[in-house]
Amino acid sequence: MLATVLAGVARYAHGVSEVAAFIVAAVALAGWAWILSLASEQVGIRLGAAITGFLQSTLGNLPEFFVVIFALQAGEKVVAETAILGSILVNALLVLGLVIVAGARRAKDGVMRFNPRLPNDTATLLLISTFIIVLIGLAIASHDPASHHTTTISVIGAVAILIVYGAWLWQYLRSDETPSETTEKARFPVAFSIGLLVVAGLASAFVSEWFVHALQPTIHTLHISQAFAGLVIVAIAGNAVEHVAGVVLAAKGQSDLAISVIKNSVSQIAAFLYPLLVLVSLLTVTTLTFALAPVYIGALFGTAVIVWQITGDGEATLFEGVALIATFVILATVAAFE
């Protein structure tokens, strides 16, 4: 709450450093993301593990949704694109890597084990989303006639991907699988939890606007690229909940829950949030499409393959976790020079 008040003061007061305003807004954004996650978890405990995971990923990703909307409205297309990609790549590489390292160190034999169903479903959704991105990238690179209809293709593709995600979600929420680790009892009444969700959602919208407002001056002051800002800084701030929750759960030996937190977030951003933002952006100043720079197309496709290969068998080792983290470091380094 204090960070939110300070962020509001920094947004409208004169003479406040833009860098300081940006840092305070980032802290406030991460705080409200945590509150969203906590409230959704409290509601979800009464509704089952599948719905809990869905609520956590949906409301935990709400701040990213607002950040991208305000960035598009401000004409910051590069920041918007890299913020979405960064949310995928940070969770799929950096956070998943940290979770695997923590989980493997906890396991007696050094092997973290989990149900492979959700990781495989996530890989499928990520590859489907990557498919249209690769096709559009190839069309643009070869000056194919289809390259002149990027927006139309993106809109139709977004609708198609959302239908696929809806079909998967319907099956996932009806699943009878319930992790044995979900033994926690709700700490808050349902009415209070729902009210907290509403307040946190509204607060996230305000803080996201302040965050984006201070972003561009901060980029110029610190001499960092827009790509690095979106891919690393914005993504890490907006996904703070998944970072902490996943690693803590893995360190406690709750492998299935730890993987579920990360994988739900990755699949939802790739197959729900990104397509939804493509459609919503038709109402903003800047239109978002699936057309990305070749370097990010390669990064997204490579990530989908690496994550599927590492987690598809339901097992992961320390070395594989370190490999994921190293992959993100390489990607962040490239983004810094974009």
Secondary structure, 3 states (H helix, E strand, C coil): CHHHHHHHHHHHCCCCCHHHHHHHHHHHHHHHHHHHHHHHHHHHHCCCHHHHHHHHHHHHCHHHHHHHHHHHHCCCHHHHHHHHHHHHHHHHHHHHHHHHHHHHHHCCCCEEECCCHHHHHHHHHHHHHHHHHHHHHHHHHCCCHHHHHHHHHHHHHHHHHHHHHHHHHHHHHCCCCCCCCCCCCCCCCHHHHHHHHHHHHHHHHHHHHHHHHHHHHHHHHHCCCHHHHHHHHHHHHHCHHHHHHHHHHHHCCCHHHHHHHHHHHHHHHHHHHHHHHHHHHHHCCCCCCCCCCHHHHHHHHHHHHHHHHHHCCCEEEHHHHHHHHHHHHHHHHHHHCC
